[in-house]
Every structure is written in C-alpha cells, then in structure tokens.
C-alpha cells in the first residue's frame, strides 16, 4: 500500500468515526439499497400490524370469537414461512431487487384486498396471501443490505433496516387512532396499497449488489438450492438457526400480537381497560423504544460480537415481558413499554447479518428466507395459544410463555459460531 493510499484510508476511517459517519460516507448505491429494504420492511410492519390493531373491530363485525381472530393471525404467519422460502429463491436466481419488488407488491395488494372481504373465509384467503409477501420482504431486503455494505458496517446497516419495522408499527398505531374511529377498519386495510409506490421506486433506482452479479457471471450452480444448506458444513448451523428463529418469533408474536388487546380489553376480561387514544400513545411509545433497540443493536453487535449481543438482549427480554404482563398501571406501562420493546425487538436486527455471514452468495437469500421464516410455522401457534391462555389464566401467564421461548433461544447460541467481521462468501 502506498503512503497516499494509507492517508486516504485514514481519512475515510476518521470520517466514519463521526456520528453516522459510516452512513454519510457510504456509496450512493449502498444507501439506496438500504433505503429500499427499509421501505419494504416499514410498509410490511404497517400492513401486518394493522390487523392486530383492528382485531377487536373485525371480531365484532364478523361475529367470531377472539380465538378465531387469533387463528387468522396465525394463518398469516404460517403463510409467511412459505413466502420467505419462495421469494428467497426468486432473489437468489433473479436478483435481490426482483425478489424485493415482487414481495412488496404481493403483500400490498392483498392487504388492500382484506378491506374488501365480505366473509371470514375471504378474509382468511387474503391474510394467507398477504403472508406470502410478508415473508419475502425481510428475506430479500436483508440479503440486499448485507451484500451492499462492508463487513465492518453490516450490523449497523441491517439494524437500521430492521428499525423501519418499528416505524411501520408506530405509523399503523397513529393511523388507527385517526382513521379507525371515523372510517372503520376497512379503510385501514386500503392504506396497505401504498407500498406499491415504493416498489416502483426500487425498480427505477436500486442496483443489484456486485457480489450477486459476480456469482451469476461465474456460472455458480444451484442458486437457491435448499440441499446446500442441509449439507455439510451447514447442516447443524441450519438446524440451530431454525430453532432460534422459532423461539424468537414465537416470543415476538406471543407478546406483540396481543398487546393492543391487552391494553384495550376491560379488567373483567383480563385487560387493562384503556381507551383508544391511550392505547395508541402506549403503542407509539413502545415503538420508539423498539426503533432505538433495532438501531442500537447494530452498533453493539459490530462492537462486541454477534453472540454476546444476541444472548444479552434475549435474557433481558425474558425478564421484561413477564413484568409487562403483570403491570396494569398506565403510567408504569408508559415507562416500561419502551424498555421492553428495546430488548424484545432489538435482537431481530442480528438475524440478517448473521445469516448472511454464515452462507454463500448462491443460497444467501434462500437460507435467510428458510431459516428465519420456517420458524413462523411454529410461531404461528402464538396468537391462538395466547388468546386461549389469556382468556383462562390471564395475560401474565400467557406472556410468560414468551419468556420461556427466549431462554431456549439463548441456549441455541452454543451451536452458532461467532461471525463478527467475517467477509461474505
């Protein structure tokens, strides 16, 4: 290396050391890739959480039980497992951009269709098709960001992408406070057509990562083949990542899916009994904490490593979700909510970078979609199970099942290698 090159590298590192310097000094194509994945994931968060926020109204309108309403949520999560695998294969074979655009169009179209449902069966079909796109949005976006950013900043970039989910969730809560009392639950679903505009922007401005294009030019075979991730040396890692995703996704949906209902239901139905505006305020506060957790996790994992960061967040979450379910004071929930969300959602920022660093480019999106989203098949039980437990034993007991799942997830890290700073294959 020449002296001039060394001085340039030193100046770049100095700029990156400034607040958000790593983001400001990145190439335009890297920032566009991050923006595209973040938009796709933000609208995904908005669309999927709309159902949770309008669940009480939907149950009343269709005359179904709370457990049946939870079952429709479970159907969406189960379908997302298939979507993660399918759109992962699309991304490995045809490009990250193609996978992202097709998944976004799928979930936006069928979210809007939910507003047209006239029967429970129609709603169930639309929720299942929505789930397909939901599973693909994170899969393709995580692969796109992981391959567009250097090793030293991958955790932070994926964390910033992941934080967009909290913005979407908070936006859904704000929209529910404004739209739901005035126009009803159907208009909430019609808003889900907006992400199609983001898909148009992605098509026009986002470029494929160089590492994926090089892989296609080299003629590497078996793009998107599941057999690779179940062969040596990936077999044990794949099994461990599937179980980790099951534990964390179960915990997330066991807790977050029913939080709006827990806050809104009257005390004689094991809820807190808060009004609509109070519920919206608490949910927005939680998602501020969740957004901070997503972003901060990226910095922590790039600094201290993937394993130590993930386990710390999981164990802290195991304690906090139980405390939240045992709290019925609105002021206490306002304080506790952002802290719970910080830890209980922040660790999801780790999945994209970890999986990207464990698998080669030819199957990266497929591995991401399969190992992360297959956990949704088991976690799909969460909305229904929590509804049943909450009715009979209360939300404190129901939420404690999330705590158990988080502890089991932490144990899985005995079988997953540390990948901090690892160059992509």
N, C-alpha and C positions, 0 to 999 in steps of 0.2 A: 504494500500500500504506500502511495506517495504521501509526502507531507501535506500537499494540497488536499488530497482526499481525506486525510485524517482530520484536517481542520474543518472540512465540510461536515464530516460525520459528527465532530464535536459540537459544531454549531447547531446541527439538527437535534442532537440529544438535549442540548441546552433549551432549545425551543420546546421540545416535547415535555420537558420537566415543568414548564409553566402550567397553571391551571387550564385544563382542557387543551393543553398544547398538543397532545397526541392526536386530538381530533382536528385541530386547526391546521396542522402541518400535513395531514394525510392527503393523498391524491384525490382529485375530484371524483374519479370513478369509484374509489373506496367509500367516500362519503355518500355518493348516490346509491350504492349497494346497501349501505346501512339504512339510509332513509327509506328505500323501497321495502326492505324487510320489516322495518319498524312500522311503516304504514299498514302493511298487510297484517301484521300481528296486532296492531292497535285496533283496527276495524274488526278483526277476529274476536278480540276481547269484548268489544262493544256488542257485537252480534250475539255471541254465546251468552253473555251475562244479561242481555235484555230479557231472556226467558226467565231467569231467576228472579228478576225484578218485577215481572208481570205475572209470576206464577199464581199468586193469590187470586188475581182477577181472572186468569184463564180457568183455574179450578172452579170458580164460582160460575163463570159463563157457560162452561160445558157440563157443569153438574157432576164432576168426577171427584174422587177422593184425593186427599193430599198425597197419599202413597202412589196413586196413578199418575198424578202430576210429576212426582219424582221419577217415576218409571219412564216418562217421556224424556226427562233429562238424561237418564241412564242410556236410553236408546241413542241419543246424540253422541255420548262419549264412546259407546261401543262402535258406532259407525266411524268415528274419527280414527280408530285404530286401523281400519281398512284404508281410510283416506291417507294416513301417514305413509303406509307402505306403497300405495298406488302412485301418489304424487312424488314420492321419493324415487321410484323407478323412472317416472317421467323426467325428473330433474337430472338423474344420472345419465339417461340416454339422450335427452333432447336439450338439456341445458337448465341451469338454475332459474333463469328468467322465465322460461316456458313453464316450469313447474309452479313458480310463484303466481304467474298471471292466471293460469288455469284454476288453481286452488282458490284464489281470491274471487274470481268470477263465480265459481261454484257456490261458495258459502254466501256471497252477497245476494245472488239470485234466489236461493231457497230460503234465506232469512226473510226477504220481502214476501215470498210466497206464503210464509207462515201467517202473515196478516190477512190472507185470503181464505184460510182454512175455514170450512163450514162444519166439519165433523172432527171428532178426536182422531179418527183414522187418517184423515187428510193431514192433520197437524203432525201426526206421528211420522208419516212418509216424508214430509218436508223437513222435519227435525233430523231424520236419519240422513237425508241427502245433504243438509247443511253440515252435518258432522263430517262427511267425507272431505269437504273443502276445509273445514276447521283443522283436521289432522294434517293436511298438506301444507297449510300456510306456514306453520312453525318449522316443519321439516325442511322445506325449500329455502325459507328465509335464513335459517341457522347455517345451512350449508353455504349459501351465498355470502353471508357476512364472514364466516370462518375462513373462507378461501380468498376473501378480498382484503384481509388485514394481516399485518405481520405478526409473528409468533408473540412478540413482547406486548402487543396490544389486543390480542384476540379476546381475552377475557373481558376487557373493558368494552370492546365493541359489541360483543354478544350481550353483555349486561345492559348496555344502552338500548339495544334492540328489544330485549326482553322487557325493559321498563315500559315500553309502549303499551303492553297489556294493561298495566295499571291506569294509564291514561284513558284507554278504551273503556275499562270498567267504570272509572270515575265519570267519564262522559256519559255512559249509559245511566248512571245514577242521577246525574244532573238532568238528562233528558227525561227520565221517568218522573222527576219532581215537577217538571214543567208540562210535559205532554200528557202523561197518564191521567191526571185528574180532569183534564179538559177534553181530551180527544179519545181516550180509551187505549186499550192495549194493542189494537191492530195497527195504529199509526206508528207505534214504537217499532214494530217489525218492518214497516215500509221504509223506515230510515235506514234499514240494512242494505238498501240498494246503493247507497253512496260509495262503498268501496270499489265499485266498478270504475269510477273515475280514477282511482289510484292505479288500477290495472292498466289503464290507458297510458298513464304517465310512465309506468315501469316499462312498457313496451317501447316507448319513444326514447327513453334516456338512459336506461341501465344496460351495462355491458356484462358479458359473461366473464367470470374470473379466468385469468390466464392459465392457472393450473388445470382447470377443467378443459380448456381448449387444447392445451398441450397433450392431455390424456387422450382426447379424441384423435388428434393428429398422429399420435404414436401408434394408433391402432390397437390400444389395450383392449383385451377381450373381456367379455362377460360384464359389461356395465350394468349395474343394478341387479346382479345375481345374488339371491339370498344364500345360495350354497356357500359362498365365500365367507360370510360372517358366521356360519356354523361349522367351518372347518378350522383346523389349527393354523395359526396360533390364536384365533379369535373366539373359539367356542366358549371357553369359560368366561371371557370378558362379556360376550353377548348375553349369556345367561345372567350374569351379575347385573348388567345394565338393565335388562328387562325387569328383574325383581326390584331394583332400585326405583325404576320409573313407576312400577305398580304401587310401591309403598308411598312414594311422594305424591303421585297423582290421586291415589285414594285419599290421603290426608288432606290434600287441597280441596277436593270436591266434597269430602265429608264435612269439611268446615265451611268453605266459602259458599257452596251452593245454597245452604240453608241459613246463612247469617241474616239475609234480608227478612226471611220469615221469622227467625228467632227474635229479631228486634221488633217486628210489627205485630206478631200474634199476642193476644191478651194473656195475662198471667194464668188464667184458668186453663189455657192450652199450652202451658209451659213456656210462654214467651215473655218478652219484656213489656209489651203493650205501648210502644211509642207510635206517634203519629207519622204521617208520610214525610213531612219536612225534616223531622228529627232523624228518621231512618236515613234519608238521603244525605244529611250532614255527616252522620257517623260513617256511612259508606265512603263518602268522599275523603274524610279524614283518614280512614283506613288505607285508601288507595294512594294517598300522599305518602304514607309510611311504606306501602308496598313499592311505590316507584323508587323511593330512596333505597330500599333494600335491594332491588334489582341492580341499580346503578352502582351502589357501594360494593356489592358483592364482586363485581368485575374487578375493581381495584384491589380488593382483598385477595382474590384468587390469583391475580397476576403477581401480587407481592408475596403471599405466604404459601401458595400452592393450592392445587385443586382439592386434595383430600382433606387437609386440615380445615379449610374454609367451609366445605360442604358439611362435614360432620358437626362443626360448631353451630352452624345455622340449624341443622336438623334437631340437635339436642335442645337448643334454646326454644325452638318451635314446639317441641313435645311438652314442655312445661307451660308455655304461654297459651296454647289453645285450650287446655283444661281450665286455666284461670279465667279465660274469656267466657267459657260456657257456664261458669259458676257465678258470674257477675251480672247483676240486674240493675245496677245504678247507672243512669245515663251519663253523668259526669265521669264516673270511673271508666265506662266503656269508651268515652271520647278520648281519654288518656291512654287506655290500654290498647285500643284498636290499632293505632298506627304502629305500636311496638310489635304487636302480634303479626301484623302484615309485613313489617320489615323483615322478620326472620322466616315467617312461614311461607312467603312467596319468593324471597330473595334468592334462595338456593337454585331456583329454576334457571337463573342466569348461567349456572355452571354446566348444564347439560350440553348446550350447543358446542362449546369449546372442547369439552371432554370427549364427546363422541367424535368430533372432527379430528382430534389428535390421536384417536385410537384406531381409526380405519383408513384405508387408502382411498384416493380420489374416485376410483372406478365404482365404489359402492358407498361413498360417504353419505349421500342423501338417503339411499335405501337403508343403510344402517341407522341413520338418525331417525328416519320415519318408523322403522320397525321396532327398534329397541325402546324408543321413547313412547311411541303410540300404542304398542301392544299392551303396555301397562294399563291403558284405558279400558281394555276388555274387562280386567278385574276391577279397576276403579269405577267402572260404570255401575257397579253394585252400590256405590256410596250414596247417591241421592235417595234411592229406595230404602236402603238399610237405615240411614239416618232418620228418614221420615218415620219408620216403624219404631225405632228406639226412642225418638223424641216424643212420640205420642204415648208410649207406655212407661218410659223411665226418665224422660226429661232430656233437655239438650246437653246438660253437663255430662251425663253418661254417654250420650251419643257422640259428642265431640271427643271423648276420651279414646274412642277407637282410632281417631286420627293420631293421637299421641303414641299409641302402641305401634302403628304403622311407621311413624317417623323414627322410632328407636330401632325397629327392624331394618329400616333403610340405612341407618348409620352403620349397622353391623356389616352391611354389604361391602363397605369400603375396604374390608380386609382382603377382598379379591380383585380390586380395581387398582391398576398401577397409577402412580403419580405421573402426570403428563405436562406439568408446567414448563413452558418454553420449548416444547417439542415441535420440530418442523413437520409440516404436513407431508404425507407420503404420496 
